[in-house]
């Protein structure tokens, strides 16, 4: 608890940086004539009440996430506190939904990383956190993450002494450590550390060719984080906005497209309960209620998720960097280290894009025989086999067994995987000094 208490020694709001960014970016006529005479708090309050002036092309549902980019999570909040809106019955219903649709939930968490990494500041946070830019260390990092979240799903993260509580606290501490590390560095050092000399990106040209012809009409300022990119006031990674975006990615595909990933015949009540448990996890991780992605009514959460995908995520695909493919390969490749699992990289990219009805003719044409078979197999499992409750139950149990087996790999097996990883990517260090 000492580490979390230390967070209370410094303010966790950097919203004045947002004020300075706006003043250095936009026409001064947008501000009141007396603006510079106001206190910092008055300026921040006015900006937050007048976001629409500066971001006219951002959907209403996403506006409040903009100041969250300049806001650090509340890491000093007690891990045993629960919010007023907490509903234990809804939480239990959400747990049951996950248990009944575990293969869909885990599969969407894999694809979620491909989506998250399209946000440059988010991927910088992962890179600076370490152990994600080489397949073998990434295997440990992501397997540990999925297992921790599984423990949250199965437990009560607000009850001290439980496995879920310990795993939630460990995640908060990791976020705080990485956030502090990043805040000690200037943007030039962060950018240099997150730019790879020899990125692993053999398919980037093909993927970009498909993304470049997407029929997306983007308006000025639609993606505000693009305005931040070159500013000296660019917000640091692992802000509250990044945590909220991660919330969205981890639950969004299941929420909007459950049938495409094997969650058939689910009700709105079940999906609302699934949103509720993610709202709880956001709270326990330190996200303030006004920035929690899963706040509000069920319809509001769905609309916010649709807007996030349409206005922010999908346009990101047009700008993917070599590091995006390198990092996404380092998440997909380790899934093939799991027992009984085969998911080629191109297959994962297809699943992560076709859900948004993005046509990928060049990528699809480049599939070899085994990649094509894997795509058809997974598609059959998700869209047809899982319609049978008995088969879905079998796949859920199998997924849990696969992850549990991998958690307990022998040292000999891990040594084999380490060598396999080196054949794909030679080890290199992320240096920020």
N, C-alpha and C positions, 0 to 999 in steps of 0.2 A: 504493500500500500504506500510505501515511502515514495516510490517513483511517481505515483499518481498524485500524491500530495504536493510534490515539487511543481507540478503543472500550475498549482494555484498561486505560485509566487510571481507569475507573469500573466498579463492579460492574454486571453485566448482569442480576442477579436483584433483583426488587422484591417478593419473596414476603412480606416482612414487611408490606407493604401488604395482602396477603390476610389475614394474621393480624389486623390492625387492623380490616379490614372485617368479619370474622367476629365479633370481640368487640363491635362496634358494632351488629351485626344480630341475633345469636342469643342465646338464653337462656344466661346465665353458668353455669348448672348443667351445660351440655354440656362445660365445660372442667374439667380436673383442678384440685383446690383449690390446688395449688402453681404453677399455670401462670404467674402473673405474676412469679414468682421465677426462672423459667428464663431462659437466654440466648435471644437472638433465634434462633439456629440450632436450639436445642432446641425452641422453640415451632414453628418452621416444619416441622421434622421430624415433630413430633407431629400437626400439622394435616394434613400430606400423608399420614400413615399412617391418619388417621381421617376422611377426607373423607366417608365414607358417613354419619357422624353428622349432618353438616350438609346433605348433599344426598341424602336417601334415595330421591328419585324421579328421579335421573339414572342412566341405564344404566351398567353397569360399564365398558363399552367407552369411554365418554366422560369418566369421572371424572378421568383424569389430564390432560385438557385444561383443567380448571378452574385449577389453579395455574399453568399455562402462560400464562394471561391476565395474570399478574403477573411474567412472565419475558421479558426482552429477548433477541433472537437473539444468538448468539455470532458477532459480526461480525469478531472478531480471528482466527478460525480461518484457517489457510492455505488458499488456494484450490486448491492442488495436492495437498492431503492427501485420501486416500480412506479410507472406514471399513473395519473388518475384515470386515463382512458384504458388501462390494461383490463382485459376481459379473459379470465382464466378459461371459461367455457369455449370461447372462440380460439384461444391458444391451443387447447386440447384438440379441437376440430382441425386446426391447421396441422398439428402433429400427425393426426390420423391421415390427413390428405397426403402428407409427405410419405408416410409409411406405405400407403396404397399406390403411390405413383413414384417410387424412389428412382426407378430407371429414368423417368422423364426429368426429374429434378436434377439428378447428377449429370445427365447428358447436357442439359441446358446450362449447367454451371461450367462445363467445358467450353461450349460455344460462347458463353458470356465473356470469357477472357479474350477471345478473338474480337469481340465488340469493344470491350473496355480498352484494349490496347490501341484502338483507333484514335483515342484521345491522348495527345502527346504528353500532357502533364501527368496523366495517370500512369502511362507506361514509364515515365521518368521515375515516378515514385517506386514502382516495382523494381526497376533496375537498381536504384540507389539502395533499396532494401536488401539487395544481394540474393544470390543463389537462384536466379531465374534465367540467366543468359546462356547457360550450358544445359543440355538435356538432363544429365544425371542429377546435378544439384536441384534442377527444376522439378524433377520427379519427386524428390523428398519434400520440397517446398509445397507443391500443389497437392500431393497425397496427404500431407499433414493438414493442409487447409481444408480439404474436403472432409477429412475425418473429424476435424474439430467442429465443422459446421454440422456434420452428422450427429455429433454428441449434443450440439445445441438442439437439433431437431428432436432428439430422443430424451432430452432432459429439461431442467429448469435452471437457466443461466443466472437467475437472480438468487438462488438458494446457495448460500456459502457452504463450501465443503464438497459440493457435487462436482463431478467431472465437467459438466457443462459450464459451471461457474468458473472453474479453473481455466478452461479453454477460452472462455470469453475474456477473462482477465489477461491471459497471455496474449491474446490478439490485441487488446487495448494497449498493452505495454509495448508490443512490437510497433504499432502505429505511432505511438508517442516517440519511441527511439528514432524511427526513420524520419518523422517530422522534424525532430530536433537536429538530426544530421543534415537534412536538406536546408533548414533555415540558417545553418552556420555557413553555407556556401553561397556565392553569388551565382547568378544565372549562367554566366559564361563557363564557370567550372562544371556546373550541372550539365549543360549542353555538351561540353567536351566529353564528359564521362559517359554520356548516353549516346554518343555517336561512335559506331563501331567501324574499325578499319577494314575488316573483311566480313561483312554481314552475310549470313546464310540465307540467301534469297533467290534461289534458282527459278522461281515461278513468278517473280514480281512483274516482269514485263507482260506476261500473259494475263495476270490478274488485273493490272492497271488498264490494259487494253479493254477489258470488259467493263471495268468501273467507269472508264472515260466516256462511254456512250450511254450511261444511265440518263434517263430523261428526268432530271431533277432541276427545277428552276429555283435558284437560291437568291434571296434578297440580301441587300447590304445589311451587315450586322446581324444576320440571322444566327450565326455562331459567334457569340460575343468573345469566347475564348480565343478566337483568331485575332480579334482586336488587341487582346492582351499580349500576344506572342512576342512582339518586338518592343514592348514597353519596358522601361526600367522598373516599373511597378508591377510587373507580371507576378501573379500570385504563385506561391510555392505549392509543390505537390503535397498530397495527403491533406488537403483542406477538407472542410465539411462538405463542399460541393462534390469532391471526388469520392468521398464515402457514400454520399447519396446516389451518385451515378453508379457506383458499384452495387448498391442496393437494387437499383433498377435493373441492371444487367443480370443479376443473379435470380431475380424473380420474374422479370418481364416476359421472357419467352413462354414460360409456363402460364402466365396470366393471360396473354393475348392469343397464344397459339397452342393450347394444350394438346389438341388432337394430333398435331404434326409431330409430337415427340412422345406419343404413347399414353397420354392422360385422357382417355376417352370417357364419355358419359359423366363428366364432372359438372357440378352445379355451381351457380354463382356464389352460393353460401360457402361452398368449399374453397373456391378461389379467393373469396373475401377473407376467409380464415387464414389462407396461405399468406395473403398480404399482411394480415395482422401479426403473424409471427415475425415477418421481416421488419415490420414497424417496430416491434419489440426489440429485435436485434440491433436495429439502428439506434434506438434509445440506449441500450446497454453499451454500445460502442462509443457513445458520447455525442451523437447527433442531436442538436437542439430540435425541439418539436416543430418549429416553424420551417426547418430545412429538411425534415424527415421526408423522404420520397414517398413513403406509404401513408402519409397523413391524409385526413379527409375521408370522404365517402368512397365507396367502392368504385362508383362511376368516375369520380375525380381522379382516383389513382389510375384507372384504365386510360383516361384521357391524357393524363400527364405522361404515361408510358408511351402511348401512341405518338404524342408530340415529341418526346425525347428521341424516339427512333426516327421519325420523319424529318424533323428539323435539325437535329444534331448528329445522330449516329450515321445515318445513310450518306449525307454529304461528306462525312469524314473519309469514306471509302475512296473518294476521288484523290485524296492526298496521302495515301499510305506511303510510308517511308521504307527503305531497306530494313531498318530496325524493326518495323512492324512485322514483316514476314519472318525475320530472324526470331523475334520473341514469340510469335505465335507458333512457329515450328517447335520451339523449345517447350511449349505446353502440349502440343498435340503428340509429338514424338514420345514423350514419357508415358502417355496413355497406352502405347503399344508395349510397354514394359509390364503391364498388368496381365495376369493369367487370362487366357481365353479371349483376348481382346485384340482386334485389328481395326484400326481406323486411320487410313492414310491421310496425309495433310490436305491434299486436294479435295478429298471427300468431306473433311471437316469444313473447309471453306465453302463448299457447295451448300452444305446444310445451314451454315451461318448466314448465307446470303439469299437462298431461295425462299426462306421463310418470309422475306420482305418482297418477294416477287421480282428480285433482281435477276435478270437473264445473264448467264455466264457462258455464252456459246464457245468462246475460245478455251476457257478452262475445261469445260465439259469435253470438248473435242480432244484435249490433250491427255485425258485419262487413259492409263494403260489398262490391261485386262483385269489385273487384281484390284486396281482402284475402282473400276467400274462395278465389279462384283461386290466389293465392300459397300459401295454406295447403294446398290440395289438391295443388299441384305439388310442394312440398317433401316432403309426406307420401309421395307416390308415389315420389319419388327415393330417400328414405331406406328405405322399407319394401318397395319392389318392385324398382325399377331396379337398386339396389345389390346385389341378390341375384345379378346377373350379374357375374362377375369382370371381364369386359372392360369393361362399363359402369362399374363401380366404379373401375377403373383410369383410365378416361377422366375421371370426376368428380374423382378425386384429382389428376390432372395439371392439370385445369382450375382447381381451387382454388389450387394452387401458382402457376399462371400468373397468376391474378387478383391474388393478394397481391403477387407480384413486380412486376406491371405497376403497381399502386398505389404501391408503394415508389418507383417511378421516374416518377411523374407530373411533367409539365412545370410551370413556374411559372404559365403561363397557366391550366392546368387547376386548379391549387391555388387560384388567385384566384377562379375560378368557384365552386369548392366553398365558399370562404369567404363569398362573397355568398349562396350558397344557405343556408348555416348561419344567417346574420343574419336571413334571412326567417323562420326558425323560432324563434330565441331571440336577443334583443338581448344584446350582450356586457355582462357585469357582473363586478365584481371580488370575490374572496373576501378579506375583510380580517379579520385576527385581532388587530390592535393596538387 
